[in-house]
Amino acid sequence: MSRSSRRAEQDELRARMRAAGMSHDEIAVEFARRYGYRPRAAHRHAHGWSQVQAAGHINSHAAQVGLDPRGAAPMDGPRLSELENWPLPNNRRRPTPQLLALLAEVYGTNIHNLIDLDDREHFTPADTLLISRVDRIEPAAGRILPAPRAAPSARGLVQPGSPAHIDRRDFVTATATALTFGRTAPRHVDPALVDYFGQQLEGHYRADVMLGPRELISTVTVQHTLISNLVATARGETRLALLRSSAAYASLIGWLHQDAGDLETSSVWRGVALEVAQRSRDPQLVAYALLNHASVRTDLADGLGALDLCGAVLADAGRLSPKMRVLALQQQAHGASLVGDRATVDSALDQAAPLVERCDDGLPWGNACRRTSAYLEVQRATCYGRLGLVTAAAGLWRQILDTTPANARRDRGVFLARQATACVQSGDVGRAVDAGRLAAALAVETGSVRIRRELAGLRQAAQPLKGAAVGRDIDEIFAPEKET
């Protein structure tokens, strides 16, 4: 069959299928069956586009969403052909997860519909992990709809259909740095912007302490995208400084998602931060990014994983700033508490104590040890609670809360919930009820899943009191949570 005859046949088949109410996804499946197309080519043909026409749509959409701010229009027919045929021999252009997300946006489908067994057998493990986190949600009327946001589970860990299962558009947003593609022409970027973004970052950290994550995620993400666009055009020392800013912003976004209970999206951003930190050639930022990964491992109760990452950072302790050594040692203590190693908990925190006063390096990131009152006591109390040293933990929480500022609402909520749990376990139920009620109110006010997860620990610790009067008092703490 000649090319023109096949095109006419496909046009007629496409028109019949559309008239029958069939979607572009269904047309793509039929085209793949009849004509032997790979998935990406099948979806292009389902729209009736040549490779040149599809490249035009891709470039147009990339410009609209800010992925091609200079209007370079880097996609063309030959490049798209290589992307469609990879991993066949002589096709070296691998379709990254980020580029697949862009194609899915243009074709109105799901990333998973654009890949087949050949692709999956040749993806890198990192690509496979990212793709596996994108929901298999079918598009409605040619556009995908966000999955409904489920409430956090009792443990604060994410469930299918919750924010951690990233839909296609969330994925595009969360990986905006990597999605910017094509060559960009260098242009002058004022170095003063680096100081501007640093000042903004300090403000975001202060707001996080007072507000919690839900008010900040979108704002900080938009600023990170702006920084990434500037990185693409800046050169020299300004470029390196902006890369450091980009890594710091990505780290904060990772933390905000972590505090919101979305550990999988947090891990994506932790990965973005680590990559950019390495590109910035700043060993302190690389260490910080690894320690943030260790923090996620701690939240997943993976003590050994946290200890592995802390060990990698501390192996080169001589190059670390005092601040990074404090962060590494306190994170090592958390990992040790998860495996029942009190000796390492005490040793790590004791080593960190004389370094805290030397942590003022003037940088706007990684300053929890300076912003948080009684920072190391907070870490010790948390670790002691995990180790079952509840009387010591409860005493430490009383001291800590006496010095915690009232406007640090999210932190106060976390500390109160941990105090309540330690008090229940040590028999001081009256104090546990008082602390639990305050923590529950702050959980609603800030939207912090971290507070809710700590309250779930209180509920579990109070199970032996079920049926008693004090048990009912504790149950009442959670009544407003049931209504929201």
C-alpha positions as CSV (number, residue, x, y, z in Angstrom):
1,M,0.0,0.0,0.0
2,S,1.4,3.4,-0.9
3,R,1.9,6.1,1.7
4,S,-0.9,8.2,0.4
5,S,-3.3,5.2,0.3
6,R,-2.4,4.3,3.9
7,R,-3.0,7.9,5.0
8,A,-6.4,8.0,3.3
9,E,-7.3,4.7,5.0
10,Q,-6.2,5.9,8.4
11,D,-8.1,9.2,8.0
12,E,-11.3,7.2,7.1
13,L,-10.8,4.8,10.0
14,R,-10.1,7.6,12.5
15,A,-13.2,9.5,11.4
16,R,-15.4,6.3,11.8
17,M,-14.0,5.7,15.3
18,R,-14.6,9.3,16.3
19,A,-18.1,9.2,15.0
20,A,-18.7,6.1,17.1
21,G,-17.7,8.1,20.2
22,M,-14.3,6.4,20.7
23,S,-11.5,8.2,22.4
24,H,-8.0,9.0,21.1
25,D,-6.6,6.3,23.4
26,E,-8.9,3.8,21.8
27,I,-8.0,4.9,18.4
28,A,-4.3,4.6,19.3
29,V,-4.8,1.0,20.4
30,E,-6.5,0.2,17.1
31,F,-3.8,1.9,15.1
32,A,-1.0,0.0,17.0
33,R,-2.9,-3.3,16.3
34,R,-3.5,-2.7,12.6
35,Y,-0.4,-0.9,11.6
36,G,2.2,-2.1,14.1
37,Y,3.0,1.3,15.5
38,R,4.9,1.8,18.7
39,P,2.8,3.6,21.4
40,R,4.1,7.1,20.9
41,A,3.7,6.9,17.2
42,A,0.2,5.4,17.6
43,H,-1.0,8.3,19.7
44,R,0.4,10.8,17.2
45,H,-1.4,9.0,14.4
46,A,-4.6,8.9,16.5
47,H,-4.6,12.7,16.2
48,G,-3.9,12.6,12.5
49,W,-0.6,14.5,12.9
50,S,2.6,14.1,10.9
51,Q,5.8,14.2,12.9
52,V,6.4,17.8,11.9
53,Q,2.9,18.8,12.9
54,A,3.2,17.0,16.3
55,A,6.5,18.7,16.9
56,G,4.8,22.0,16.4
57,H,2.1,21.2,18.9
58,I,4.8,20.0,21.4
59,N,6.8,23.2,21.0
60,S,3.7,25.4,21.3
61,H,2.6,23.6,24.5
62,A,6.1,23.8,26.0
63,A,6.1,27.6,25.4
64,Q,2.7,28.0,26.9
65,V,3.6,26.2,30.2
66,G,7.0,28.0,30.6
67,L,9.2,25.1,29.6
68,D,10.6,26.9,26.6
69,P,10.8,30.5,27.9
70,R,13.1,31.6,25.0
71,G,10.9,30.2,22.3
72,A,13.7,28.0,20.9
73,A,11.2,25.4,19.6
74,P,13.7,22.6,20.0
75,M,11.4,19.7,18.9
76,D,11.5,18.7,15.2
77,G,10.4,15.8,13.1
78,P,13.7,13.9,13.1
79,R,14.0,14.2,16.9
80,L,10.5,13.1,17.4
81,S,11.1,10.1,15.1
82,E,14.0,9.0,17.3
83,L,11.9,9.4,20.5
84,E,9.1,7.3,18.9
85,N,11.4,4.5,17.9
86,W,13.7,4.3,20.9
87,P,15.2,1.8,22.1
88,L,15.6,0.3,18.6
89,P,19.1,0.3,17.2
90,N,20.6,3.7,16.2
91,N,17.9,5.6,18.2
92,R,19.9,7.1,21.0
93,R,17.4,9.7,22.2
94,R,15.8,8.2,25.3
95,P,12.4,9.6,26.2
96,T,12.9,10.8,29.8
97,P,9.9,10.6,32.2
98,Q,9.8,14.4,32.0
99,L,9.5,14.4,28.2
100,L,7.0,11.6,28.3
101,A,4.9,13.8,30.7
102,L,5.0,16.6,28.1
103,L,4.0,14.3,25.3
104,A,1.2,12.9,27.4
105,E,-0.1,16.5,27.9
106,V,0.0,17.2,24.2
107,Y,-1.6,13.9,23.2
108,G,-4.2,14.0,26.0
109,T,-3.3,10.6,27.5
110,N,-1.5,9.0,30.4
111,I,2.3,8.5,30.5
112,H,1.8,4.7,30.8
113,N,-0.1,4.6,27.5
114,L,3.0,6.0,25.7
115,I,5.4,3.1,26.7
116,D,5.6,-0.6,26.0
117,L,7.7,-3.6,27.1
118,D,10.7,-2.6,25.0
119,D,10.8,0.8,26.7
120,R,10.4,-0.6,30.2
121,E,13.2,-3.1,29.7
122,H,15.6,-0.3,28.7
123,F,14.6,2.5,31.2
124,T,17.1,3.3,33.9
125,P,16.0,2.3,37.5
126,A,15.5,6.0,38.3
127,D,13.2,6.5,35.2
128,T,11.2,3.4,36.1
129,L,10.8,4.7,39.7
130,L,9.5,8.1,38.6
131,I,7.1,6.6,36.0
132,S,5.7,4.2,38.5
133,R,4.7,7.1,40.7
134,V,2.4,8.6,38.1
135,D,-1.3,7.6,38.4
136,R,-2.9,5.5,35.7
137,I,-5.8,8.0,35.4
138,E,-7.7,8.1,32.2
139,P,-8.3,11.5,30.6
140,A,-11.8,13.0,30.5
141,A,-12.7,14.9,27.4
142,G,-9.1,14.8,26.2
143,R,-7.8,16.3,29.5
144,I,-6.7,14.5,32.6
145,L,-8.4,15.4,35.8
146,P,-6.6,15.5,39.2
147,A,-7.2,12.5,41.4
148,P,-9.4,13.4,44.5
149,R,-7.3,14.2,47.5
150,A,-7.8,11.6,50.2
151,A,-7.3,12.4,53.9
152,P,-4.1,11.2,55.5
153,S,-4.1,7.7,56.9
154,A,-3.9,7.1,60.6
155,R,-0.1,6.7,60.4
156,G,0.3,9.8,58.2
157,L,1.6,7.6,55.4
158,V,0.1,8.0,51.9
159,Q,-2.4,5.6,50.3
160,P,-3.4,5.0,46.7
161,G,-5.4,8.0,45.4
162,S,-3.7,10.3,47.8
163,P,-1.3,13.1,46.9
164,A,1.7,10.8,46.8
165,H,0.2,9.1,43.7
166,I,1.2,11.8,41.3
167,D,-1.1,12.6,38.3
168,R,0.3,13.7,35.0
169,R,0.0,17.4,35.6
170,D,1.4,17.3,39.1
171,F,4.4,15.4,37.6
172,V,4.9,18.1,35.0
173,T,4.9,20.7,37.8
174,A,7.1,18.8,40.2
175,T,9.8,18.2,37.6
176,A,9.8,21.6,35.9
177,T,13.5,22.0,36.1
178,A,14.2,18.8,34.2
179,L,11.4,19.5,31.7
180,T,13.0,22.6,30.3
181,F,14.6,21.3,27.1
182,G,16.5,22.6,24.2
183,R,19.5,24.9,24.0
184,T,19.1,28.3,25.5
185,A,21.0,31.4,24.5
186,P,23.1,33.0,27.3
187,R,22.0,36.4,28.6
188,H,23.0,38.6,31.4
189,V,21.3,37.8,34.7
190,D,21.8,40.3,37.4
191,P,23.7,38.7,40.3
192,A,21.6,40.7,42.8
193,L,18.8,38.2,42.1
194,V,20.7,35.6,44.1
195,D,20.5,37.8,47.2
196,Y,16.8,38.4,46.4
197,F,16.0,34.7,46.3
198,G,18.0,34.1,49.4
199,Q,16.0,36.7,51.3
200,Q,12.7,35.2,50.0
201,L,13.8,31.8,51.1
202,E,14.5,33.0,54.7
203,G,10.9,34.4,54.7
204,H,9.5,31.1,53.5
205,Y,11.2,29.2,56.3
206,R,9.8,31.7,58.9
207,A,6.3,31.3,57.3
208,D,6.6,27.5,57.4
209,V,7.1,27.5,61.1
210,M,4.0,29.7,61.6
211,L,1.7,28.4,58.9
212,G,2.6,24.8,57.9
213,P,2.9,23.5,54.4
214,R,-0.4,23.9,52.6
215,E,-0.1,27.7,52.3
216,L,3.4,27.7,50.9
217,I,3.8,24.8,48.5
218,S,2.5,26.5,45.4
219,T,4.3,29.8,46.1
220,V,7.7,28.2,46.6
221,T,7.2,25.9,43.6
222,V,6.5,28.9,41.3
223,Q,9.6,30.6,42.5
224,H,11.7,27.5,42.0
225,T,10.5,27.4,38.4
226,L,11.6,31.0,37.9
227,I,15.0,30.3,39.3
228,S,15.3,27.2,37.0
229,N,14.5,29.4,34.0
230,L,17.2,31.9,35.0
231,V,19.7,29.0,35.5
232,A,19.1,28.0,31.9
233,T,20.3,31.3,30.6
234,A,22.9,32.5,33.2
235,R,26.6,31.8,32.9
236,G,29.6,31.7,35.1
237,E,29.5,32.4,38.8
238,T,26.0,33.7,38.6
239,R,24.8,30.4,37.2
240,L,26.5,28.5,40.0
241,A,25.0,30.7,42.6
242,L,21.5,30.3,41.1
243,L,22.0,26.5,41.0
244,R,22.7,26.7,44.7
245,S,19.5,28.7,45.2
246,S,17.6,26.1,43.0
247,A,18.8,23.3,45.2
248,A,17.9,25.2,48.4
249,Y,14.4,25.9,47.1
250,A,13.9,22.3,45.9
251,S,14.9,21.1,49.4
252,L,12.3,23.3,51.0
253,I,9.6,22.1,48.6
254,G,10.6,18.5,49.5
255,W,10.2,19.4,53.2
256,L,6.8,21.0,52.7
257,H,5.5,17.9,50.9
258,Q,7.1,15.7,53.6
259,D,5.4,17.7,56.3
260,A,2.1,17.4,54.4
261,G,2.5,13.6,54.5
262,D,3.3,13.2,50.8
263,L,6.5,11.2,51.1
264,E,6.7,10.1,47.5
265,T,6.4,13.6,46.0
266,S,8.9,14.7,48.7
267,S,11.3,12.1,47.5
268,V,11.0,13.4,43.9
269,W,11.9,16.9,45.1
270,R,14.7,15.5,47.3
271,G,16.1,13.9,44.1
272,V,15.8,17.2,42.2
273,A,17.7,18.9,45.0
274,L,20.5,16.4,45.1
275,E,21.0,16.6,41.3
276,V,21.1,20.4,41.3
277,A,23.3,20.5,44.4
278,Q,25.8,18.2,42.6
279,R,25.7,20.5,39.6
280,S,26.4,23.5,41.8
281,R,29.6,21.9,43.0
282,D,28.9,22.8,46.6
283,P,29.8,19.9,48.9
284,Q,27.8,21.4,51.8
285,L,24.6,21.4,49.7
286,V,25.3,17.9,48.5
287,A,25.6,16.8,52.1
288,Y,22.4,18.7,53.0
289,A,20.5,17.0,50.1
290,L,21.7,13.5,51.3
291,L,20.6,14.3,54.8
292,N,17.2,15.3,53.6
293,H,16.9,11.9,52.0
294,A,17.8,10.4,55.3
295,S,15.0,12.4,56.9
296,V,12.5,10.8,54.5
297,R,14.0,7.4,55.4
298,T,13.4,8.2,59.1
299,D,9.8,9.1,58.4
300,L,9.5,5.7,56.7
301,A,10.9,4.1,59.8
302,D,13.8,2.9,57.8
303,G,16.5,3.3,60.4
304,L,19.2,1.4,58.5
305,G,18.6,3.5,55.4
306,A,18.9,6.7,57.4
307,L,22.1,5.5,59.0
308,D,23.5,4.5,55.6
309,L,23.0,8.1,54.2
310,C,24.3,9.7,57.4
311,G,27.4,7.5,57.3
312,A,28.1,8.5,53.7
313,V,28.0,12.2,54.7
314,L,30.0,11.8,57.9
315,A,32.7,9.7,56.1
316,D,34.0,13.1,54.9
317,A,33.3,15.0,58.1
318,G,36.5,17.0,57.8
319,R,35.0,18.9,54.9
320,L,31.7,19.6,56.5
321,S,30.7,22.9,58.0
322,P,29.7,22.9,61.7
323,K,26.0,23.2,60.6
324,M,26.2,20.2,58.3
325,R,27.9,18.1,61.0
326,V,25.2,19.0,63.5
327,L,22.5,18.0,61.0
328,A,24.3,14.8,60.1
329,L,24.8,13.8,63.8
330,Q,21.2,14.5,64.8
331,Q,19.9,12.6,61.8
332,Q,22.2,9.7,62.7
333,A,20.7,9.8,66.2
334,H,17.2,9.4,64.7
335,G,18.4,6.4,62.6
336,A,19.9,4.8,65.6
337,S,16.8,5.3,67.7
338,L,14.8,3.3,65.1
339,V,17.1,0.3,65.5
340,G,17.2,0.5,69.3
341,D,20.7,1.8,69.7
342,R,20.6,4.3,72.6
343,A,24.4,4.5,72.9
344,T,24.7,5.9,69.4
345,V,21.8,8.3,70.0
346,D,23.5,9.8,73.0
347,S,27.0,9.8,71.5
348,A,25.8,11.5,68.3
349,L,23.8,14.2,70.1
350,D,26.7,14.8,72.6
351,Q,29.1,15.3,69.7
352,A,26.7,17.8,68.1
353,A,26.2,19.9,71.2
354,P,29.4,22.0,71.1
355,L,28.9,22.7,67.4
356,V,25.5,24.3,67.6
357,E,26.9,27.7,68.6
358,R,29.1,27.7,65.4
359,C,26.2,27.1,63.0
360,D,25.7,30.7,61.8
361,D,27.2,30.4,58.3
362,G,24.9,33.2,56.9
363,L,23.2,30.8,54.4
364,P,19.4,30.8,54.3
365,W,19.0,27.0,54.2
366,G,19.4,24.2,56.7
367,N,19.0,26.5,59.7
368,A,16.6,24.4,61.9
369,C,19.4,24.1,64.5
370,R,19.3,27.9,64.8
371,R,15.6,28.6,64.3
372,T,14.4,25.8,66.7
373,S,14.6,26.6,70.4
374,A,16.3,23.7,72.4
375,Y,17.1,22.0,69.0
376,L,19.2,19.1,70.3
377,E,16.8,18.5,73.3
378,V,14.0,18.1,70.8
379,Q,16.0,15.5,68.9
380,R,16.9,13.7,72.2
381,A,13.3,13.7,73.4
382,T,12.0,12.3,70.1
383,C,14.7,9.6,70.1
384,Y,14.0,8.7,73.7
385,G,10.3,8.4,72.9
386,R,11.1,5.9,70.1
387,L,13.4,4.0,72.5
388,G,10.7,3.6,75.1
389,L,12.4,5.9,77.6
390,V,9.1,7.6,78.2
391,T,9.7,9.2,81.6
392,A,12.8,10.9,80.4
393,A,11.1,11.9,77.1
394,A,8.1,13.4,79.0
395,G,10.4,15.5,81.2
396,L,12.3,16.8,78.2
397,W,9.1,17.8,76.4
398,R,8.0,19.8,79.4
399,Q,11.2,21.8,79.3
400,I,11.1,22.2,75.6
401,L,7.6,23.5,75.4
402,D,8.4,26.1,78.1
403,T,10.8,27.7,75.6
404,T,9.0,27.1,72.3
405,P,7.6,30.4,70.9
406,A,3.8,30.6,70.6
407,N,4.0,31.6,66.9
408,A,5.9,28.4,66.0
409,R,2.5,26.7,65.8
410,R,3.4,23.7,63.7
411,D,6.4,22.8,65.9
412,R,4.4,23.3,69.0
413,G,1.7,21.0,67.7
414,V,4.3,18.3,67.0
415,F,6.0,18.7,70.4
416,L,2.6,18.7,72.2
417,A,1.5,15.5,70.5
418,R,4.8,13.8,71.3
419,Q,4.6,15.0,74.9
420,A,1.0,13.6,75.2
421,T,2.2,10.2,73.9
422,A,5.1,10.1,76.4
423,C,2.8,11.1,79.2
424,V,0.2,8.4,78.5
425,Q,3.0,5.8,78.4
426,S,4.4,7.1,81.7
427,G,1.0,7.2,83.4
428,D,0.5,11.0,83.5
429,V,-2.8,10.8,81.7
430,G,-4.2,14.2,82.8
431,R,-1.2,16.1,81.2
432,A,-1.5,13.8,78.1
433,V,-5.2,14.9,77.6
434,D,-4.3,18.6,78.0
435,A,-1.4,18.4,75.5
436,G,-3.3,16.2,73.1
437,R,-6.2,18.7,72.9
438,L,-3.9,21.6,72.1
439,A,-2.1,19.5,69.5
440,A,-5.3,18.5,67.8
441,A,-6.4,22.2,67.5
442,L,-3.0,23.1,65.9
443,A,-3.3,20.1,63.5
444,V,-6.5,21.6,62.1
445,E,-5.1,25.1,62.1
446,T,-1.9,24.3,60.2
447,G,-2.9,21.4,58.1
448,S,0.3,19.6,59.2
449,V,0.1,15.8,58.6
450,R,3.1,15.6,60.8
451,I,1.0,16.7,63.8
452,R,-1.7,14.2,62.8
453,R,0.7,11.4,62.6
454,E,2.0,12.1,66.0
455,L,-1.6,12.2,67.3
456,A,-2.1,8.8,65.7
457,G,0.7,7.6,67.9
458,L,-1.1,9.1,71.0
459,R,-4.3,7.2,70.0
460,Q,-2.4,4.0,69.7
461,A,-0.6,4.5,73.0
462,A,-3.9,5.1,74.7
463,Q,-5.5,1.8,73.5
464,P,-5.0,0.1,76.9
465,L,-7.2,2.8,78.5
466,K,-10.1,2.1,76.2
467,G,-13.4,2.0,78.1
468,A,-12.0,3.9,81.1
469,A,-13.0,7.5,81.8
470,V,-9.6,8.8,80.9
471,G,-9.7,6.8,77.7
472,R,-12.9,8.6,76.8
473,D,-11.2,11.9,77.4
474,I,-8.5,11.0,74.9
475,D,-11.1,9.8,72.4
476,E,-12.7,13.2,72.6
477,I,-9.5,14.7,71.3
478,F,-10.1,13.1,68.0
479,A,-13.8,14.0,67.6
480,P,-13.2,17.2,65.7
481,E,-10.8,15.3,63.4
482,K,-13.6,12.9,62.5
483,E,-15.9,15.7,61.6
484,T,-13.5,17.4,59.2
